[in-house]
Amino acid sequence: MTRRTPSDERVAALIHDATAAPSMHNAQPWRFRYHRSRHTFEVRADFERAMPHSDPDGRSLHLGCAAALLNLRVAVAHEGRHPETRLLPVPADRALLATVRLTDPAPDTSALAALYPAIHQRHSSRDPFEETEIPQTVHEALAETARLEGADLTFPASWHLEDVLETIQEAEARNITDPGSERELERWTRLAASSPDAPVEGVPQYAFGPRKRGGKAPMRDFAGHRQVADRDAADFERNPQLALLSTQHDRPDDWLRAGQAMQRVLLLATLQGLAGSFVSQPLEWTDLRWPLRDPVTGTGHPQMMLRLGYGPKGPGTPRRPVSEVLDIQP
């Protein structure tokens, strides 16, 4: 990328990096527009990829788009430019979630750029993790990187962890008997072998991970009620290590901050040798979000929960071609 105007090929490369972000059921609910004359990207929501039953307010959709926004910021910083970012810049345009203007480097550029190697290394891992405890110094580093994006990251322990695990079990029990949840799961999961014409969105069978046989780690079974031939079963962690991401308020701009914090935490965790997966089941039920809050202060709005640990990295999942999600304007 030149200091003035990046080529269309470099613009496409930046969006390739952005779209490596995670999203609920890998729906990839984002679109991008680049304005050459303004050196500015638009990050836009693709509401056709929303999940109206599991995510009626679009909160998870915002989290996924914000994770892609964070990746874009990291990629721009890696190219030696500063990503000047505005959230919800045009309130009347509900789909326009953020703009990123390419400017000269700023003091915080190097911190973002350092995360770049993790963008394509990070994949959700639905395999068992080791029982090895994550060091306190790593907890502190992950919490600090969340704070840089305006969110709080805490690590439930002791009786609070037990309460959280019980809340997750309640959510999982509801999902099993909820027709709407089952329909959305079936829409965004693929029970077929990979092929050249396979869908480029959703969670493919090879990324489901083994069926949970034992342990306390909360794991969504992407097979749902369907039988998956030759799928292995495994014992998961007896002492799962969870991280709860929260924001002070619960508005669309808070969701965008939370999504960026979530991705920034995951990128740093990847560089620290950790694997991770998402625990979103209780966050899909409004009445189950509140019991997840910090039991001491009782404040904050839970936005996402992460399962972290030492274990195998997950497989990469398909992504839509850049040509489908990027529009370049003069």
GURO-299249 format. One line per field, with one value per residue (C-alpha): x, y, z. Coordinates in steps of 0.05 Angstrom, whole numbers. Example, Ala and Ser with C-alpha at 12.3 -4.5 7.8 and 13.67 -1.06 7.14 Angstrom:
BEGIN
X = c(246;273)
Y = c(-90;-21)
Z = c(156;143)
//
This chain:
BEGIN
X = c(0;26;22;-31;-81;-81;-93;-158;-117;-93;-163;-187;-130;-151;-223;-196;-165;-228;-272;-230;-271;-319;-395;-454;-460;-409;-465;-416;-468;-424;-412;-358;-354;-290;-289;-224;-231;-240;-193;-250;-282;-354;-372;-444;-492;-523;-590;-608;-559;-592;-622;-689;-705;-639;-617;-681;-646;-587;-538;-498;-500;-467;-415;-395;-391;-350;-302;-291;-282;-227;-192;-196;-165;-109;-96;-94;-45;-2;1;30;-32;-77;-150;-189;-255;-325;-382;-453;-434;-502;-558;-610;-572;-583;-538;-478;-443;-375;-327;-251;-210;-137;-92;-19;6;-13;16;-32;-19;38;-4;-57;-6;26;-39;-37;-4;-63;-117;-112;-86;-148;-202;-256;-235;-290;-242;-226;-175;-122;-135;-75;-94;-85;-34;-58;-11;-48;-115;-91;-65;-131;-171;-129;-136;-212;-210;-174;-238;-285;-306;-294;-268;-276;-263;-318;-291;-315;-389;-399;-371;-419;-477;-455;-450;-520;-546;-513;-545;-613;-601;-579;-641;-685;-650;-660;-736;-743;-765;-740;-670;-669;-690;-635;-584;-604;-601;-530;-498;-474;-478;-440;-369;-330;-335;-320;-393;-402;-433;-383;-420;-445;-411;-389;-392;-316;-317;-370;-318;-331;-396;-390;-386;-367;-338;-366;-343;-403;-406;-460;-476;-482;-512;-575;-624;-590;-547;-476;-443;-374;-372;-326;-343;-296;-290;-282;-253;-274;-254;-272;-240;-291;-284;-344;-344;-389;-403;-430;-491;-530;-538;-516;-452;-437;-447;-397;-347;-359;-348;-283;-260;-280;-238;-179;-181;-183;-125;-82;-103;-81;-12;-8;-18;-90;-148;-219;-292;-356;-409;-468;-525;-548;-539;-593;-645;-659;-676;-612;-564;-574;-552;-485;-467;-412;-441;-403;-423;-485;-469;-452;-487;-459;-446;-406;-374;-310;-283;-207;-153;-93;-111;-114;-128;-194;-201;-213;-284;-305;-311;-350;-306;-284;-319;-386;-377;-336;-360;-308;-331;-294)
Y = c(0;69;127;159;114;38;-3;-41;-105;-79;-58;-128;-158;-116;-141;-212;-201;-169;-228;-277;-254;-300;-291;-328;-394;-366;-327;-272;-215;-161;-120;-68;-7;30;102;116;191;192;133;108;40;30;-30;-48;-99;-151;-161;-218;-259;-241;-293;-263;-318;-326;-254;-212;-146;-157;-156;-216;-190;-126;-167;-205;-143;-109;-168;-157;-83;-98;-144;-88;-39;-88;-101;-26;-15;-72;-36;25;69;92;67;129;97;124;81;92;155;164;146;147;92;31;-14;33;9;42;79;70;125;112;166;172;127;146;124;66;37;-9;-43;-60;-81;-131;-171;-182;-251;-280;-259;-322;-366;-356;-409;-432;-497;-545;-598;-614;-569;-587;-576;-529;-464;-400;-356;-294;-251;-275;-260;-189;-179;-203;-159;-98;-109;-112;-46;-13;-24;-1;-68;-108;-179;-221;-294;-327;-372;-412;-408;-355;-403;-457;-409;-391;-464;-477;-418;-446;-514;-481;-446;-510;-546;-491;-493;-568;-561;-494;-502;-432;-446;-513;-482;-429;-481;-525;-466;-448;-517;-565;-641;-656;-668;-611;-601;-546;-524;-528;-467;-413;-395;-432;-484;-546;-614;-620;-560;-588;-621;-686;-700;-685;-749;-720;-659;-591;-549;-517;-540;-526;-588;-562;-628;-613;-671;-697;-759;-750;-814;-833;-773;-784;-771;-742;-720;-645;-603;-617;-546;-501;-432;-381;-306;-259;-196;-140;-67;-11;0;-43;-1;-14;25;-17;-80;-54;-39;-108;-142;-106;-123;-196;-202;-164;-212;-272;-247;-235;-302;-336;-302;-326;-398;-405;-435;-412;-422;-384;-396;-355;-400;-362;-295;-316;-314;-245;-270;-311;-255;-222;-281;-279;-210;-196;-221;-169;-106;-130;-82;-88;-120;-188;-189;-253;-310;-345;-413;-409;-459;-497;-546;-560;-502;-509;-518;-459;-450;-424;-351;-315;-289;-217;-201;-216;-170;-112;-53;-3;68;126)
Z = c(0;-18;30;-15;-48;-40;-102;-110;-99;-31;-13;-28;13;73;67;61;130;157;138;177;237;274;273;302;265;215;180;161;165;137;75;59;15;-1;-26;-63;-61;14;31;73;86;107;149;135;165;119;151;104;146;212;259;280;330;367;357;352;369;323;381;357;286;312;350;287;244;298;300;225;239;289;239;188;237;253;179;164;221;195;128;163;166;223;220;241;263;275;301;275;237;204;253;197;160;204;162;166;229;223;178;176;144;126;156;176;232;304;371;380;310;331;386;335;282;331;330;255;254;294;244;202;258;301;292;340;373;394;419;492;525;576;650;653;687;648;686;722;680;617;649;664;593;562;609;592;517;526;565;506;467;522;551;614;614;677;693;734;789;848;862;808;756;781;775;705;684;711;671;608;621;626;559;526;552;523;456;449;455;419;346;326;352;317;250;252;272;213;166;185;193;138;144;81;59;30;-45;-95;-95;-19;15;37;100;162;205;165;195;201;250;297;341;379;414;488;530;597;632;650;591;557;485;434;393;323;301;340;334;271;269;244;220;247;295;354;427;479;551;558;614;686;703;644;641;618;605;607;565;588;573;616;573;523;460;389;399;460;419;369;424;453;386;375;446;435;373;403;462;416;374;435;465;400;405;477;454;475;437;445;428;441;494;469;489;551;516;466;521;550;620;624;609;677;720;685;713;762;829;870;834;798;741;668;609;588;514;501;538;515;532;533;546;520;465;391;344;308;233;188;164;96;79;25;-32;-24;-89;-56;3;-24;-66;-89;-105;-138)
//
